Amino acid sequence: MADELKYSKYFLNELPREQREQGFGKYPMFTIWTDDDIIKGSHCFSAMIMGPEATKVSHGPHLHKTPEVLVALGTDPENPKDLGATVELCMGPEMEVHTYSTSTLVYIPAKLIHCPFRVKEVKRGVLRLGTTKAYARYFMPFLVSKFHKDYPHIKIHLDEGSSLDMINSLVELKNEVAVIAKAADNPKVAFVPFSQEELVVILPTTHPLSRKKAVDFRELSKEPVIMKEVGSGTRKLVNELFIKNNCTPHVLMETSNSEFIKQLVQQGEGISFLVRAAVALELKEKKLATVPLKDQQVYLDVSFAYLKDASLSPPAKAFVGVLRKLWAGDIRPQDIGSLMAKILSQKK
């Protein structure tokens, strides 16, 4: 075993728990770190990778009893000299400002005051984004294409699930931004509405109710309903509709798969509720039918969400900026169709 060898202590690939939990090692940007507390007699050495997490760290003026070496490395294998970030470091009691954007080693003599240390910009990185399966299919390809046109060097990791799953993923720090419906309140999460989707009832084309100009909700309550899964914004809104109209749904099945729901409705297994954008093609091709509800239109508010108290990484800030520009100047949120039309018009 390596940890039984005489010189194993000089090979660092994991920090002691106290350093990982309380020291600079808790920041993912610090991939290598040592000092006298870790290896007795060692000077202070650290190596940093300039990813999105780097911008969340700012360190005030301080000094060390021993010299310190800081190494900032870029992550582009084709251009390792490019740091992919702009870093600002103050040195000496004069607070002399040094700015660099290439892979750099900084030697700091013992007892020399240094910092603040700030990562002002990250040009590359990873955006961890969450959304619902429906949005991943109908909207996100357009939005991601628009985003990559403006930010070609940012990689996106797209996570799918129910709106509630994605809210939890923000709290658990698995994702930074989510495009979802507000399926549940969470005091830690900020929701910014940017789209309003019309919720429609879908029926088989041969269903007697499809021939009506409008239906009372109580008529629908007699029908078997194929529901979206618990945790989805659509399910929450449909449940509220049944409560509002003093009805109890006859739930035949529940699923997270909108395509499966549409197939079952086409085969006459029941009715369902989906946003219009998800069934636009089937309605146009007359594979499904819809009928308006008497005296009520129902809209699902879709938001981009993020942690209230978190400092967003540059990729996340850039993504939020793209979303804000899409509906800038509009008094109310637009539907997805309007947003997609706007994205397509900007490509011309």
C-alpha angles and dihedrals in degrees: 000000000000093000090060094058122103097244100033091113090068093060109082121192099136132033125231111267094250090055093047093048102037111013132064087285089080088075112084091217090070102077096164126029137163140158139151091295092059102035114020110241094013121137117229113279129169136169122202134197112213101229129137093281090064093075091060092067124083121165125195128224115298143137139222132221089230132043118276131211121201119193119192114192131192119223102217107110090197093054109021092169090065107089092198088222143067113236129192121199127177118214132195132000087295089064090231107194119227121185124191137170102181129080102285142182115208121197114203115192120226115280093009112139111236140169162042088159115195134176100211100182140009115202095185133035146108127289112207104206131179129198143151122275091247093054091044087059104038109027116012096071089061093044095046090049090052091047094049091050088062097033108029096166098055115097118214125215106196118201122192132203143106119315089254091050090053093048088054090047089059092051091047090050093240091122133024101204132021132193103210148123117267097257093165140004116254121180091212096055129076117211120201112188114221104155137040115202122196111234112218135186113238125206139173110275089242095053113120092228090059089072094059123097090224138349135215112242091237089065090058092049089069092061127088107255128212103209134202112244124279107269096041121116090230092055091050092051094046091049089052090051092055091048092047091053094044092243135132118221120234096221111202095176142342127214142157092225113096092187090056090049091053092049092051092049091049089054091053098250094132145301130283146185122240136154113271093242090062094055102031094109095047091049091049092050090045093238088126134026133214134195128198121247115241114256096350141082118191125210131188114217112221120197142178108238137196139160112288097219099037125103105232118230117242092258090052092046090050092051093049088049091056091051092049091051091053093064100024111139095015115122095215134023115275129227120257092255091059092046092050090049089052092050091050093048090053090056092060 
